[in-house]
Amino acid sequence: MTKKRICNLSQLQNKNYIRLWIDDFKDEIIIFINNNKIYVKSSICPHFGGPIVYDKVNNYLFCYWHGLRFTTNGKCINQKDFKPCLNRYDYELKDNFVYIIKNANT
């Protein structure tokens, strides 16, 4: 298991989302809050690798390149035949910091 400190909780609460590359995970992540729950997903679209952003108003993630939309749980909602989901990471809150966790099978 690998754990990496990402941001202060107050930083996250003041933004729609935070996207950043995590060298240790070899992935770019997006982290956001929805209904007082933190979500951490890969921010690389499984279709063609486009950037994923979070639409807080409409409560979904979408690919900036091709418009694929995903639920906050990472499932595609506007292309029913598209099966891949966004990768999910676990997180931990400790001393007001958000840490993401990569398990051996992630």
RORORO-282337 format. One record per atom (N, C-alpha, C, CB): residue number from 1; atom name; y, z, x; residue in three letters; chain. Coordinates in steps of 0.05 Angstrom, whole numbers. Glycine has a CB too. Example, Ala and Ser with C-alpha at 12.3 -4.5 7.8 and 13.67 -1.06 7.14 Angstrom:
2
+-----+-------+--------+--------+--------+--------+--------+
: num : atome :     yy :     zz :     xx : residu : chaine :
+-----+-------+--------+--------+--------+--------+--------+
:   1 :     N :   -114 :    156 :    264 :    ALA :      A :
:   1 :    CA :    -90 :    156 :    246 :    ALA :      A :
:   1 :     C :    -66 :    156 :    264 :    ALA :      A :
:   1 :    CB :    -89 :    181 :    226 :    ALA :      A :
:   2 :     N :    -45 :    142 :    257 :    SER :      A :
:   2 :    CA :    -21 :    143 :    273 :    SER :      A :
:   2 :     C :      1 :    157 :    258 :    SER :      A :
:   2 :    CB :    -12 :    114 :    282 :    SER :      A :
+-----+-------+--------+--------+--------+--------+--------+
END
This chain:
106
+-----+-------+--------+--------+--------+--------+--------+
: num : atome :     yy :     zz :     xx : residu : chaine :
+-----+-------+--------+--------+--------+--------+--------+
:   1 :     N :    -24 :      0 :     17 :    MET :      A :
:   1 :    CA :      0 :      0 :      0 :    MET :      A :
:   1 :     C :     25 :      0 :     18 :    MET :      A :
:   1 :    CB :      0 :     25 :    -19 :    MET :      A :
:   2 :     N :     44 :    -17 :     11 :    THR :      A :
:   2 :    CA :     70 :    -18 :     25 :    THR :      A :
:   2 :     C :     92 :    -11 :      5 :    THR :      A :
:   2 :    CB :     74 :    -47 :     37 :    THR :      A :
:   3 :     N :    110 :      6 :     14 :    LYS :      A :
:   3 :    CA :    132 :     15 :     -3 :    LYS :      A :
:   3 :     C :    158 :      8 :     11 :    LYS :      A :
:   3 :    CB :    131 :     45 :    -10 :    LYS :      A :
:   4 :     N :    178 :     -3 :     -3 :    LYS :      A :
:   4 :    CA :    203 :    -11 :      9 :    LYS :      A :
:   4 :     C :    226 :     -2 :     -9 :    LYS :      A :
:   4 :    CB :    203 :    -42 :     12 :    LYS :      A :
:   5 :     N :    246 :     11 :      4 :    ARG :      A :
:   5 :    CA :    270 :     20 :    -11 :    ARG :      A :
:   5 :     C :    287 :     -5 :    -16 :    ARG :      A :
:   5 :    CB :    285 :     42 :      4 :    ARG :      A :
:   6 :     N :    295 :     -9 :    -42 :    ILE :      A :
:   6 :    CA :    310 :    -32 :    -49 :    ILE :      A :
:   6 :     C :    339 :    -27 :    -54 :    ILE :      A :
:   6 :    CB :    298 :    -44 :    -74 :    ILE :      A :
:   7 :     N :    345 :     -7 :    -71 :    CYS :      A :
:   7 :    CA :    373 :     -2 :    -78 :    CYS :      A :
:   7 :     C :    376 :     26 :    -90 :    CYS :      A :
:   7 :    CB :    383 :    -23 :    -98 :    CYS :      A :
:   8 :     N :    401 :     34 :    -91 :    ASN :      A :
:   8 :    CA :    408 :     59 :   -105 :    ASN :      A :
:   8 :     C :    407 :     53 :   -135 :    ASN :      A :
:   8 :    CB :    436 :     69 :    -96 :    ASN :      A :
:   9 :     N :    398 :     71 :   -151 :    LEU :      A :
:   9 :    CA :    396 :     67 :   -180 :    LEU :      A :
:   9 :     C :    423 :     61 :   -192 :    LEU :      A :
:   9 :    CB :    384 :     92 :   -193 :    LEU :      A :
:  10 :     N :    444 :     73 :   -183 :    SER :      A :
:  10 :    CA :    471 :     67 :   -194 :    SER :      A :
:  10 :     C :    480 :     39 :   -188 :    SER :      A :
:  10 :    CB :    492 :     87 :   -183 :    SER :      A :
:  11 :     N :    472 :     28 :   -165 :    GLN :      A :
:  11 :    CA :    478 :     -1 :   -159 :    GLN :      A :
:  11 :     C :    465 :    -19 :   -180 :    GLN :      A :
:  11 :    CB :    468 :     -8 :   -131 :    GLN :      A :
:  12 :     N :    440 :    -13 :   -186 :    LEU :      A :
:  12 :    CA :    425 :    -29 :   -205 :    LEU :      A :
:  12 :     C :    437 :    -26 :   -233 :    LEU :      A :
:  12 :    CB :    396 :    -21 :   -205 :    LEU :      A :
:  13 :     N :    445 :     -3 :   -241 :    GLN :      A :
:  13 :    CA :    456 :      2 :   -267 :    GLN :      A :
:  13 :     C :    483 :    -13 :   -271 :    GLN :      A :
:  13 :    CB :    460 :     32 :   -272 :    GLN :      A :
:  14 :     N :    497 :    -18 :   -250 :    ASN :      A :
:  14 :    CA :    523 :    -32 :   -251 :    ASN :      A :
:  14 :     C :    521 :    -62 :   -250 :    ASN :      A :
:  14 :    CB :    541 :    -22 :   -229 :    ASN :      A :
:  15 :     N :    497 :    -73 :   -248 :    LYS :      A :
:  15 :    CA :    494 :   -102 :   -246 :    LYS :      A :
:  15 :     C :    475 :   -112 :   -267 :    LYS :      A :
:  15 :    CB :    483 :   -110 :   -218 :    LYS :      A :
:  16 :     N :    476 :   -138 :   -273 :    ASN :      A :
:  16 :    CA :    456 :   -150 :   -292 :    ASN :      A :
:  16 :     C :    429 :   -150 :   -279 :    ASN :      A :
:  16 :    CB :    465 :   -178 :   -300 :    ASN :      A :
:  17 :     N :    428 :   -157 :   -253 :    TYR :      A :
:  17 :    CA :    403 :   -157 :   -238 :    TYR :      A :
:  17 :     C :    410 :   -159 :   -208 :    TYR :      A :
:  17 :    CB :    386 :   -181 :   -246 :    TYR :      A :
:  18 :     N :    390 :   -153 :   -192 :    ILE :      A :
:  18 :    CA :    392 :   -156 :   -163 :    ILE :      A :
:  18 :     C :    369 :   -174 :   -154 :    ILE :      A :
:  18 :    CB :    392 :   -128 :   -148 :    ILE :      A :
:  19 :     N :    375 :   -195 :   -138 :    ARG :      A :
:  19 :    CA :    355 :   -212 :   -126 :    ARG :      A :
:  19 :     C :    357 :   -210 :    -96 :    ARG :      A :
:  19 :    CB :    359 :   -242 :   -135 :    ARG :      A :
:  20 :     N :    334 :   -207 :    -83 :    LEU :      A :
:  20 :    CA :    334 :   -206 :    -54 :    LEU :      A :
:  20 :     C :    307 :   -212 :    -43 :    LEU :      A :
:  20 :    CB :    343 :   -179 :    -45 :    LEU :      A :
:  21 :     N :    307 :   -223 :    -18 :    TRP :      A :
:  21 :    CA :    283 :   -230 :     -4 :    TRP :      A :
:  21 :     C :    273 :   -205 :     10 :    TRP :      A :
:  21 :    CB :    288 :   -253 :     17 :    TRP :      A :
:  22 :     N :    246 :   -200 :      7 :    ILE :      A :
:  22 :    CA :    234 :   -177 :     20 :    ILE :      A :
:  22 :     C :    214 :   -188 :     41 :    ILE :      A :
:  22 :    CB :    219 :   -159 :     -1 :    ILE :      A :
:  23 :     N :    222 :   -186 :     67 :    ASP :      A :
:  23 :    CA :    206 :   -196 :     88 :    ASP :      A :
:  23 :     C :    177 :   -184 :     88 :    ASP :      A :
:  23 :    CB :    219 :   -190 :    115 :    ASP :      A :
:  24 :     N :    175 :   -158 :     84 :    ASP :      A :
:  24 :    CA :    149 :   -145 :     85 :    ASP :      A :
:  24 :     C :    130 :   -156 :     63 :    ASP :      A :
:  24 :    CB :    153 :   -115 :     81 :    ASP :      A :
:  25 :     N :    141 :   -166 :     41 :    PHE :      A :
:  25 :    CA :    125 :   -176 :     19 :    PHE :      A :
:  25 :     C :    123 :   -206 :     19 :    PHE :      A :
:  25 :    CB :    137 :   -167 :     -7 :    PHE :      A :
:  26 :     N :    139 :   -219 :     36 :    LYS :      A :
:  26 :    CA :    140 :   -248 :     37 :    LYS :      A :
:  26 :     C :    145 :   -260 :      9 :    LYS :      A :
:  26 :    CB :    114 :   -260 :     48 :    LYS :      A :
:  27 :     N :    165 :   -248 :     -5 :    ASP :      A :
:  27 :    CA :    171 :   -255 :    -32 :    ASP :      A :
:  27 :     C :    201 :   -248 :    -37 :    ASP :      A :
:  27 :    CB :    153 :   -242 :    -53 :    ASP :      A :
:  28 :     N :    213 :   -264 :    -55 :    GLU :      A :
:  28 :    CA :    239 :   -257 :    -65 :    GLU :      A :
:  28 :     C :    235 :   -243 :    -92 :    GLU :      A :
:  28 :    CB :    258 :   -282 :    -68 :    GLU :      A :
:  29 :     N :    249 :   -221 :    -96 :    ILE :      A :
:  29 :    CA :    245 :   -206 :   -121 :    ILE :      A :
:  29 :     C :    270 :   -205 :   -137 :    ILE :      A :
:  29 :    CB :    236 :   -177 :   -115 :    ILE :      A :
:  30 :     N :    266 :   -200 :   -163 :    ILE :      A :
:  30 :    CA :    289 :   -195 :   -181 :    ILE :      A :
:  30 :     C :    283 :   -168 :   -194 :    ILE :      A :
:  30 :    CB :    292 :   -218 :   -203 :    ILE :      A :
:  31 :     N :    303 :   -151 :   -195 :    ILE :      A :
:  31 :    CA :    300 :   -124 :   -206 :    ILE :      A :
:  31 :     C :    323 :   -121 :   -226 :    ILE :      A :
:  31 :    CB :    301 :   -102 :   -184 :    ILE :      A :
:  32 :     N :    316 :   -111 :   -250 :    PHE :      A :
:  32 :    CA :    335 :   -107 :   -271 :    PHE :      A :
:  32 :     C :    327 :    -85 :   -289 :    PHE :      A :
:  32 :    CB :    339 :   -133 :   -287 :    PHE :      A :
:  33 :     N :    345 :    -76 :   -306 :    ILE :      A :
:  33 :    CA :    340 :    -54 :   -325 :    ILE :      A :
:  33 :     C :    342 :    -66 :   -353 :    ILE :      A :
:  33 :    CB :    359 :    -30 :   -322 :    ILE :      A :
:  34 :     N :    323 :    -60 :   -370 :    ASN :      A :
:  34 :    CA :    323 :    -68 :   -398 :    ASN :      A :
:  34 :     C :    313 :    -45 :   -415 :    ASN :      A :
:  34 :    CB :    306 :    -94 :   -403 :    ASN :      A :
:  35 :     N :    329 :    -37 :   -434 :    ASN :      A :
:  35 :    CA :    321 :    -14 :   -451 :    ASN :      A :
:  35 :     C :    313 :     11 :   -434 :    ASN :      A :
:  35 :    CB :    299 :    -21 :   -470 :    ASN :      A :
:  36 :     N :    329 :     17 :   -414 :    ASN :      A :
:  36 :    CA :    325 :     39 :   -396 :    ASN :      A :
:  36 :     C :    299 :     39 :   -380 :    ASN :      A :
:  36 :    CB :    325 :     64 :   -412 :    ASN :      A :
:  37 :     N :    287 :     15 :   -378 :    LYS :      A :
:  37 :    CA :    263 :     12 :   -361 :    LYS :      A :
:  37 :     C :    269 :     -8 :   -339 :    LYS :      A :
:  37 :    CB :    239 :      2 :   -378 :    LYS :      A :
:  38 :     N :    260 :     -1 :   -315 :    ILE :      A :
:  38 :    CA :    264 :    -19 :   -292 :    ILE :      A :
:  38 :     C :    241 :    -39 :   -291 :    ILE :      A :
:  38 :    CB :    266 :     -2 :   -266 :    ILE :      A :
:  39 :     N :    248 :    -64 :   -286 :    TYR :      A :
:  39 :    CA :    228 :    -85 :   -282 :    TYR :      A :
:  39 :     C :    232 :    -97 :   -254 :    TYR :      A :
:  39 :    CB :    231 :   -107 :   -304 :    TYR :      A :
:  40 :     N :    210 :   -103 :   -241 :    VAL :      A :
:  40 :    CA :    211 :   -116 :   -215 :    VAL :      A :
:  40 :     C :    191 :   -139 :   -216 :    VAL :      A :
:  40 :    CB :    204 :    -96 :   -191 :    VAL :      A :
:  41 :     N :    201 :   -163 :   -212 :    LYS :      A :
:  41 :    CA :    185 :   -188 :   -213 :    LYS :      A :
:  41 :     C :    191 :   -205 :   -189 :    LYS :      A :
:  41 :    CB :    191 :   -204 :   -239 :    LYS :      A :
:  42 :     N :    173 :   -223 :   -184 :    SER :      A :
:  42 :    CA :    179 :   -244 :   -164 :    SER :      A :
:  42 :     C :    201 :   -261 :   -177 :    SER :      A :
:  42 :    CB :    154 :   -261 :   -157 :    SER :      A :
:  43 :     N :    221 :   -269 :   -161 :    SER :      A :
:  43 :    CA :    242 :   -286 :   -172 :    SER :      A :
:  43 :     C :    239 :   -315 :   -163 :    SER :      A :
:  43 :    CB :    270 :   -276 :   -162 :    SER :      A :
:  44 :     N :    214 :   -322 :   -158 :    ILE :      A :
:  44 :    CA :    207 :   -350 :   -151 :    ILE :      A :
:  44 :     C :    190 :   -361 :   -173 :    ILE :      A :
:  44 :    CB :    192 :   -352 :   -123 :    ILE :      A :
:  45 :     N :    200 :   -382 :   -186 :    CYS :      A :
:  45 :    CA :    186 :   -393 :   -209 :    CYS :      A :
:  45 :     C :    159 :   -405 :   -201 :    CYS :      A :
:  45 :    CB :    203 :   -415 :   -223 :    CYS :      A :
:  46 :     N :    137 :   -399 :   -215 :    PRO :      A :
:  46 :    CA :    111 :   -409 :   -208 :    PRO :      A :
:  46 :     C :    108 :   -439 :   -213 :    PRO :      A :
:  46 :    CB :     90 :   -394 :   -223 :    PRO :      A :
:  47 :     N :    128 :   -452 :   -226 :    HIS :      A :
:  47 :    CA :    127 :   -480 :   -232 :    HIS :      A :
:  47 :     C :    133 :   -497 :   -207 :    HIS :      A :
:  47 :    CB :    146 :   -488 :   -255 :    HIS :      A :
:  48 :     N :    157 :   -494 :   -197 :    PHE :      A :
:  48 :    CA :    165 :   -509 :   -173 :    PHE :      A :
:  48 :     C :    181 :   -492 :   -153 :    PHE :      A :
:  48 :    CB :    182 :   -533 :   -181 :    PHE :      A :
:  49 :     N :    180 :   -466 :   -156 :    GLY :      A :
:  49 :    CA :    193 :   -449 :   -136 :    GLY :      A :
:  49 :     C :    223 :   -445 :   -140 :    GLY :      A :
:  49 :    CB :    188 :   -459 :   -109 :    GLY :      A :
:  50 :     N :    233 :   -452 :   -164 :    GLY :      A :
:  50 :    CA :    262 :   -448 :   -169 :    GLY :      A :
:  50 :     C :    269 :   -418 :   -172 :    GLY :      A :
:  50 :    CB :    269 :   -462 :   -194 :    GLY :      A :
:  51 :     N :    295 :   -412 :   -170 :    PRO :      A :
:  51 :    CA :    303 :   -384 :   -172 :    PRO :      A :
:  51 :     C :    302 :   -374 :   -201 :    PRO :      A :
:  51 :    CB :    332 :   -382 :   -161 :    PRO :      A :
:  52 :     N :    292 :   -350 :   -204 :    ILE :      A :
:  52 :    CA :    291 :   -337 :   -230 :    ILE :      A :
:  52 :     C :    315 :   -318 :   -232 :    ILE :      A :
:  52 :    CB :    264 :   -321 :   -234 :    ILE :      A :
:  53 :     N :    329 :   -320 :   -255 :    VAL :      A :
:  53 :    CA :    351 :   -302 :   -261 :    VAL :      A :
:  53 :     C :    346 :   -288 :   -288 :    VAL :      A :
:  53 :    CB :    378 :   -317 :   -261 :    VAL :      A :
:  54 :     N :    361 :   -266 :   -293 :    TYR :      A :
:  54 :    CA :    357 :   -251 :   -317 :    TYR :      A :
:  54 :     C :    381 :   -254 :   -335 :    TYR :      A :
:  54 :    CB :    353 :   -221 :   -310 :    TYR :      A :
:  55 :     N :    376 :   -262 :   -360 :    ASP :      A :
:  55 :    CA :    396 :   -265 :   -381 :    ASP :      A :
:  55 :     C :    396 :   -239 :   -397 :    ASP :      A :
:  55 :    CB :    391 :   -290 :   -399 :    ASP :      A :
:  56 :     N :    414 :   -221 :   -391 :    LYS :      A :
:  56 :    CA :    415 :   -195 :   -404 :    LYS :      A :
:  56 :     C :    422 :   -197 :   -434 :    LYS :      A :
:  56 :    CB :    435 :   -177 :   -390 :    LYS :      A :
:  57 :     N :    439 :   -216 :   -441 :    VAL :      A :
:  57 :    CA :    447 :   -219 :   -469 :    VAL :      A :
:  57 :     C :    424 :   -227 :   -486 :    VAL :      A :
:  57 :    CB :    470 :   -240 :   -471 :    VAL :      A :
:  58 :     N :    408 :   -247 :   -477 :    ASN :      A :
:  58 :    CA :    385 :   -257 :   -493 :    ASN :      A :
:  58 :     C :    358 :   -244 :   -485 :    ASN :      A :
:  58 :    CB :    383 :   -287 :   -489 :    ASN :      A :
:  59 :     N :    359 :   -226 :   -465 :    ASN :      A :
:  59 :    CA :    336 :   -210 :   -457 :    ASN :      A :
:  59 :     C :    312 :   -227 :   -449 :    ASN :      A :
:  59 :    CB :    328 :   -192 :   -480 :    ASN :      A :
:  60 :     N :    316 :   -246 :   -431 :    TYR :      A :
:  60 :    CA :    294 :   -260 :   -419 :    TYR :      A :
:  60 :     C :    302 :   -269 :   -390 :    TYR :      A :
:  60 :    CB :    286 :   -285 :   -436 :    TYR :      A :
:  61 :     N :    281 :   -276 :   -375 :    LEU :      A :
:  61 :    CA :    285 :   -287 :   -349 :    LEU :      A :
:  61 :     C :    283 :   -317 :   -351 :    LEU :      A :
:  61 :    CB :    264 :   -276 :   -328 :    LEU :      A :
:  62 :     N :    296 :   -333 :   -334 :    PHE :      A :
:  62 :    CA :    293 :   -362 :   -335 :    PHE :      A :
:  62 :     C :    296 :   -374 :   -308 :    PHE :      A :
:  62 :    CB :    313 :   -374 :   -354 :    PHE :      A :
:  63 :     N :    283 :   -397 :   -305 :    CYS :      A :
:  63 :    CA :    285 :   -412 :   -280 :    CYS :      A :
:  63 :     C :    310 :   -428 :   -281 :    CYS :      A :
:  63 :    CB :    260 :   -431 :   -276 :    CYS :      A :
:  64 :     N :    326 :   -425 :   -260 :    TYR :      A :
:  64 :    CA :    352 :   -438 :   -259 :    TYR :      A :
:  64 :     C :    349 :   -469 :   -256 :    TYR :      A :
:  64 :    CB :    368 :   -427 :   -235 :    TYR :      A :
:  65 :     N :    327 :   -478 :   -245 :    TRP :      A :
:  65 :    CA :    323 :   -507 :   -240 :    TRP :      A :
:  65 :     C :    314 :   -521 :   -266 :    TRP :      A :
:  65 :    CB :    302 :   -511 :   -219 :    TRP :      A :
:  66 :     N :    293 :   -511 :   -279 :    HIS :      A :
:  66 :    CA :    281 :   -527 :   -301 :    HIS :      A :
:  66 :     C :    282 :   -513 :   -328 :    HIS :      A :
:  66 :    CB :    253 :   -533 :   -295 :    HIS :      A :
:  67 :     N :    293 :   -489 :   -330 :    GLY :      A :
:  67 :    CA :    297 :   -476 :   -355 :    GLY :      A :
:  67 :     C :    273 :   -462 :   -367 :    GLY :      A :
:  67 :    CB :    306 :   -495 :   -374 :    GLY :      A :
:  68 :     N :    251 :   -459 :   -352 :    LEU :      A :
:  68 :    CA :    229 :   -444 :   -362 :    LEU :      A :
:  68 :     C :    238 :   -415 :   -368 :    LEU :      A :
:  68 :    CB :    204 :   -444 :   -343 :    LEU :      A :
:  69 :     N :    231 :   -405 :   -391 :    ARG :      A :
:  69 :    CA :    239 :   -377 :   -398 :    ARG :      A :
:  69 :     C :    215 :   -359 :   -398 :    ARG :      A :
:  69 :    CB :    253 :   -377 :   -426 :    ARG :      A :
:  70 :     N :    219 :   -335 :   -389 :    PHE :      A :
:  70 :    CA :    198 :   -315 :   -387 :    PHE :      A :
:  70 :     C :    206 :   -289 :   -400 :    PHE :      A :
:  70 :    CB :    190 :   -310 :   -357 :    PHE :      A :
:  71 :     N :    187 :   -275 :   -413 :    THR :      A :
:  71 :    CA :    193 :   -249 :   -424 :    THR :      A :
:  71 :     C :    198 :   -230 :   -401 :    THR :      A :
:  71 :    CB :    169 :   -238 :   -441 :    THR :      A :
:  72 :     N :    208 :   -206 :   -407 :    THR :      A :
:  72 :    CA :    212 :   -186 :   -386 :    THR :      A :
:  72 :     C :    186 :   -178 :   -373 :    THR :      A :
:  72 :    CB :    227 :   -161 :   -397 :    THR :      A :
:  73 :     N :    163 :   -183 :   -386 :    ASN :      A :
:  73 :    CA :    137 :   -178 :   -375 :    ASN :      A :
:  73 :     C :    127 :   -201 :   -358 :    ASN :      A :
:  73 :    CB :    117 :   -171 :   -397 :    ASN :      A :
:  74 :     N :    141 :   -223 :   -357 :    GLY :      A :
:  74 :    CA :    135 :   -245 :   -339 :    GLY :      A :
:  74 :     C :    119 :   -268 :   -351 :    GLY :      A :
:  74 :    CB :    119 :   -235 :   -317 :    GLY :      A :
:  75 :     N :    115 :   -268 :   -378 :    LYS :      A :
:  75 :    CA :    100 :   -289 :   -391 :    LYS :      A :
:  75 :     C :    119 :   -311 :   -400 :    LYS :      A :
:  75 :    CB :     84 :   -278 :   -415 :    LYS :      A :
:  76 :     N :    111 :   -337 :   -395 :    CYS :      A :
:  76 :    CA :    128 :   -359 :   -403 :    CYS :      A :
:  76 :     C :    129 :   -361 :   -434 :    CYS :      A :
:  76 :    CB :    117 :   -386 :   -392 :    CYS :      A :
:  77 :     N :    153 :   -365 :   -445 :    ILE :      A :
:  77 :    CA :    156 :   -365 :   -474 :    ILE :      A :
:  77 :     C :    165 :   -392 :   -486 :    ILE :      A :
:  77 :    CB :    176 :   -344 :   -482 :    ILE :      A :
:  78 :     N :    174 :   -411 :   -470 :    ASN :      A :
:  78 :    CA :    183 :   -436 :   -482 :    ASN :      A :
:  78 :     C :    165 :   -460 :   -475 :    ASN :      A :
:  78 :    CB :    211 :   -441 :   -473 :    ASN :      A :
:  79 :     N :    144 :   -455 :   -460 :    GLN :      A :
:  79 :    CA :    124 :   -476 :   -454 :    GLN :      A :
:  79 :     C :     97 :   -463 :   -458 :    GLN :      A :
:  79 :    CB :    127 :   -488 :   -425 :    GLN :      A :
:  80 :     N :     86 :   -464 :   -482 :    LYS :      A :
:  80 :    CA :     62 :   -449 :   -489 :    LYS :      A :
:  80 :     C :     38 :   -457 :   -472 :    LYS :      A :
:  80 :    CB :     55 :   -454 :   -518 :    LYS :      A :
:  81 :     N :     37 :   -482 :   -462 :    ASP :      A :
:  81 :    CA :     15 :   -490 :   -445 :    ASP :      A :
:  81 :     C :     17 :   -482 :   -416 :    ASP :      A :
:  81 :    CB :     11 :   -520 :   -447 :    ASP :      A :
:  82 :     N :     40 :   -470 :   -409 :    PHE :      A :
:  82 :    CA :     45 :   -461 :   -381 :    PHE :      A :
:  82 :     C :     33 :   -433 :   -378 :    PHE :      A :
:  82 :    CB :     75 :   -462 :   -373 :    PHE :      A :
:  83 :     N :     12 :   -430 :   -363 :    LYS :      A :
:  83 :    CA :     -2 :   -405 :   -361 :    LYS :      A :
:  83 :     C :      7 :   -385 :   -339 :    LYS :      A :
:  83 :    CB :    -31 :   -410 :   -356 :    LYS :      A :
:  84 :     N :     16 :   -395 :   -316 :    PRO :      A :
:  84 :    CA :     24 :   -376 :   -295 :    PRO :      A :
:  84 :     C :     46 :   -357 :   -304 :    PRO :      A :
:  84 :    CB :     32 :   -390 :   -270 :    PRO :      A :
:  85 :     N :     44 :   -332 :   -296 :    CYS :      A :
:  85 :    CA :     65 :   -312 :   -302 :    CYS :      A :
:  85 :     C :     79 :   -305 :   -276 :    CYS :      A :
:  85 :    CB :     52 :   -286 :   -314 :    CYS :      A :
:  86 :     N :    102 :   -292 :   -279 :    LEU :      A :
:  86 :    CA :    116 :   -282 :   -255 :    LEU :      A :
:  86 :     C :    101 :   -259 :   -244 :    LEU :      A :
:  86 :    CB :    146 :   -275 :   -262 :    LEU :      A :
:  87 :     N :     99 :   -257 :   -218 :    ASN :      A :
:  87 :    CA :     86 :   -234 :   -205 :    ASN :      A :
:  87 :     C :    102 :   -209 :   -211 :    ASN :      A :
:  87 :    CB :     83 :   -239 :   -175 :    ASN :      A :
:  88 :     N :     88 :   -187 :   -215 :    ARG :      A :
:  88 :    CA :    100 :   -162 :   -221 :    ARG :      A :
:  88 :     C :     95 :   -142 :   -198 :    ARG :      A :
:  88 :    CB :     89 :   -150 :   -247 :    ARG :      A :
:  89 :     N :    115 :   -126 :   -192 :    TYR :      A :
:  89 :    CA :    113 :   -105 :   -172 :    TYR :      A :
:  89 :     C :    117 :    -78 :   -186 :    TYR :      A :
:  89 :    CB :    133 :   -108 :   -149 :    TYR :      A :
:  90 :     N :    102 :    -58 :   -177 :    ASP :      A :
:  90 :    CA :    106 :    -31 :   -186 :    ASP :      A :
:  90 :     C :    131 :    -20 :   -172 :    ASP :      A :
:  90 :    CB :     81 :    -13 :   -181 :    ASP :      A :
:  91 :     N :    142 :      1 :   -183 :    TYR :      A :
:  91 :    CA :    165 :     14 :   -170 :    TYR :      A :
:  91 :     C :    163 :     44 :   -172 :    TYR :      A :
:  91 :    CB :    192 :      4 :   -183 :    TYR :      A :
:  92 :     N :    179 :     57 :   -157 :    GLU :      A :
:  92 :    CA :    181 :     87 :   -157 :    GLU :      A :
:  92 :     C :    210 :     94 :   -154 :    GLU :      A :
:  92 :    CB :    163 :     99 :   -134 :    GLU :      A :
:  93 :     N :    219 :    115 :   -169 :    LEU :      A :
:  93 :    CA :    245 :    126 :   -166 :    LEU :      A :
:  93 :     C :    242 :    152 :   -150 :    LEU :      A :
:  93 :    CB :    259 :    131 :   -193 :    LEU :      A :
:  94 :     N :    258 :    154 :   -129 :    LYS :      A :
:  94 :    CA :    257 :    178 :   -113 :    LYS :      A :
:  94 :     C :    284 :    183 :   -101 :    LYS :      A :
:  94 :    CB :    235 :    176 :    -90 :    LYS :      A :
:  95 :     N :    295 :    207 :   -106 :    ASP :      A :
:  95 :    CA :    322 :    214 :    -96 :    ASP :      A :
:  95 :     C :    343 :    194 :   -103 :    ASP :      A :
:  95 :    CB :    321 :    218 :    -66 :    ASP :      A :
:  96 :     N :    342 :    183 :   -128 :    ASN :      A :
:  96 :    CA :    361 :    164 :   -138 :    ASN :      A :
:  96 :     C :    359 :    136 :   -125 :    ASN :      A :
:  96 :    CB :    389 :    175 :   -135 :    ASN :      A :
:  97 :     N :    337 :    131 :   -111 :    PHE :      A :
:  97 :    CA :    333 :    104 :    -99 :    PHE :      A :
:  97 :     C :    309 :     91 :   -112 :    PHE :      A :
:  97 :    CB :    329 :    106 :    -69 :    PHE :      A :
:  98 :     N :    310 :     65 :   -114 :    VAL :      A :
:  98 :    CA :    288 :     49 :   -125 :    VAL :      A :
:  98 :     C :    272 :     38 :   -102 :    VAL :      A :
:  98 :    CB :    298 :     26 :   -144 :    VAL :      A :
:  99 :     N :    246 :     43 :   -102 :    TYR :      A :
:  99 :    CA :    227 :     33 :    -83 :    TYR :      A :
:  99 :     C :    208 :     14 :    -97 :    TYR :      A :
:  99 :    CB :    212 :     56 :    -68 :    TYR :      A :
: 100 :     N :    202 :     -9 :    -85 :    ILE :      A :
: 100 :    CA :    181 :    -25 :    -97 :    ILE :      A :
: 100 :     C :    156 :    -22 :    -80 :    ILE :      A :
: 100 :    CB :    190 :    -55 :    -98 :    ILE :      A :
: 101 :     N :    134 :    -26 :    -94 :    ILE :      A :
: 101 :    CA :    108 :    -21 :    -82 :    ILE :      A :
: 101 :     C :     91 :    -46 :    -83 :    ILE :      A :
: 101 :    CB :     93 :      2 :    -97 :    ILE :      A :
: 102 :     N :     79 :    -53 :    -61 :    LYS :      A :
: 102 :    CA :     60 :    -75 :    -59 :    LYS :      A :
: 102 :     C :     33 :    -63 :    -54 :    LYS :      A :
: 102 :    CB :     68 :    -97 :    -38 :    LYS :      A :
: 103 :     N :     15 :    -66 :    -73 :    ASN :      A :
: 103 :    CA :    -12 :    -57 :    -70 :    ASN :      A :
: 103 :     C :    -28 :    -78 :    -55 :    ASN :      A :
: 103 :    CB :    -26 :    -51 :    -97 :    ASN :      A :
: 104 :     N :    -51 :    -71 :    -45 :    ALA :      A :
: 104 :    CA :    -67 :    -90 :    -29 :    ALA :      A :
: 104 :     C :    -74 :   -115 :    -45 :    ALA :      A :
: 104 :    CB :    -93 :    -76 :    -20 :    ALA :      A :
: 105 :     N :    -77 :   -113 :    -72 :    ASN :      A :
: 105 :    CA :    -84 :   -136 :    -88 :    ASN :      A :
: 105 :     C :    -60 :   -150 :   -100 :    ASN :      A :
: 105 :    CB :   -103 :   -127 :   -111 :    ASN :      A :
: 106 :     N :    -36 :   -143 :    -93 :    THR :      A :
: 106 :    CA :    -12 :   -156 :   -104 :    THR :      A :
: 106 :     C :     -5 :   -180 :    -87 :    THR :      A :
: 106 :    CB :     12 :   -136 :   -105 :    THR :      A :
+-----+-------+--------+--------+--------+--------+--------+
END
